[in-house]
Amino acid sequence: MAIMAPVVTNEDTQRSQRQLPAGSLHEVPSSRLIPPKGRPDVVGLGVWVWLASELMFFATLFAAYFMIRNTTNEAAAAAGTPELAMWATESAHLDTTFAAINTLILVTSSFTCQFAANAASAGRVNGSWWNPMKMGMRQGFIITAFLGSVFIAGQIWEYFTLFSEGFTIGTNQYWSAFFLATGFHGIHVLGGIVAFWFVLARSYMTRTHTHEQTVAAHAVSYYWHFVDVIWVALFAVIYFLR
């Protein structure tokens, strides 16, 4: 008669310092498997503090954008030609429809990112590609990284279109503000895509889904939602505020 191997429960893991969960090749500390009780996770809290500093950075960009806009508008009004204000004439060269589609892609990626984070909390590493309620962490993050890459590709296409029309960061104050604001945001999107692939690589390289991986999944999702919200604000200001 075959002897069944004992099943390691959460209580067993908490009682001892180290256990060997099914599928793992080495002992895993219980702190990596069980979330802390009675206090927030240090990594998640650290990400929120860091995002607060990032918010200050983008607030500075917004302040510079509005300051330059007001200064050029006042100069045009003083010259008696408010209809020729830089923001009114230069913004007419932007493709709002294309930017709106690109924005929709990025906003959609925020939903798939959250589905992946929820799946990580539930311990569902693999799941459906099409059913959001049954989507696995890996599927959700792969789709999110793909959508983020499409967004970046769209931004690069917009940049080269503007370059072909003779608009660069050195053309005037308007285009300096435009390329700086959207460019820095694009760099943050790229950073998020790299973070997704890091979490995915870590998941594929391990046999046991740990609490650490769940924390990493949520930390990346916090960052991605932040980047999405910043872009929605940039989109509204740049493409609709004349």
BELFEN-V452652 format. One record per residue. N is the residue number from 1. SS is DSSP state (h for helix, s for strand, l for the rest). Layout:
n | ss
N | SS
N | SS
This chain:
n | ss
1 | l
2 | l
3 | l
4 | l
5 | l
6 | l
7 | l
8 | l
9 | l
10 | h
11 | h
12 | h
13 | h
14 | h
15 | h
16 | l
17 | l
18 | s
19 | s
20 | l
21 | l
22 | l
23 | l
24 | l
25 | l
26 | l
27 | l
28 | s
29 | s
30 | h
31 | h
32 | h
33 | h
34 | l
35 | l
36 | l
37 | l
38 | l
39 | l
40 | l
41 | l
42 | h
43 | h
44 | h
45 | h
46 | h
47 | h
48 | h
49 | h
50 | h
51 | h
52 | h
53 | h
54 | h
55 | h
56 | h
57 | h
58 | h
59 | h
60 | h
61 | h
62 | h
63 | h
64 | h
65 | h
66 | h
67 | h
68 | h
69 | h
70 | h
71 | h
72 | h
73 | h
74 | h
75 | h
76 | h
77 | h
78 | h
79 | l
80 | l
81 | l
82 | h
83 | h
84 | h
85 | l
86 | h
87 | h
88 | h
89 | h
90 | h
91 | h
92 | h
93 | h
94 | l
95 | l
96 | h
97 | h
98 | h
99 | h
100 | h
101 | h
102 | h
103 | h
104 | h
105 | h
106 | h
107 | h
108 | h
109 | h
110 | h
111 | h
112 | h
113 | h
114 | h
115 | h
116 | h
117 | h
118 | h
119 | h
120 | h
121 | h
122 | l
123 | l
124 | l
125 | l
126 | l
127 | l
128 | s
129 | l
130 | l
131 | l
132 | h
133 | h
134 | h
135 | s
136 | l
137 | h
138 | h
139 | h
140 | h
141 | h
142 | h
143 | h
144 | h
145 | h
146 | h
147 | h
148 | h
149 | h
150 | h
151 | h
152 | h
153 | h
154 | h
155 | h
156 | h
157 | h
158 | h
159 | h
160 | h
161 | h
162 | h
163 | h
164 | h
165 | l
166 | l
167 | l
168 | l
169 | l
170 | l
171 | l
172 | l
173 | h
174 | h
175 | h
176 | h
177 | h
178 | h
179 | h
180 | h
181 | h
182 | h
183 | h
184 | h
185 | h
186 | h
187 | h
188 | h
189 | h
190 | h
191 | h
192 | h
193 | h
194 | h
195 | h
196 | h
197 | h
198 | h
199 | h
200 | h
201 | h
202 | h
203 | h
204 | h
205 | h
206 | l
207 | l
208 | l
209 | l
210 | l
211 | h
212 | h
213 | h
214 | h
215 | h
216 | h
217 | h
218 | h
219 | h
220 | h
221 | h
222 | h
223 | h
224 | h
225 | h
226 | h
227 | h
228 | h
229 | h
230 | h
231 | h
232 | h
233 | h
234 | h
235 | h
236 | h
237 | h
238 | h
239 | h
240 | h
241 | l
242 | l
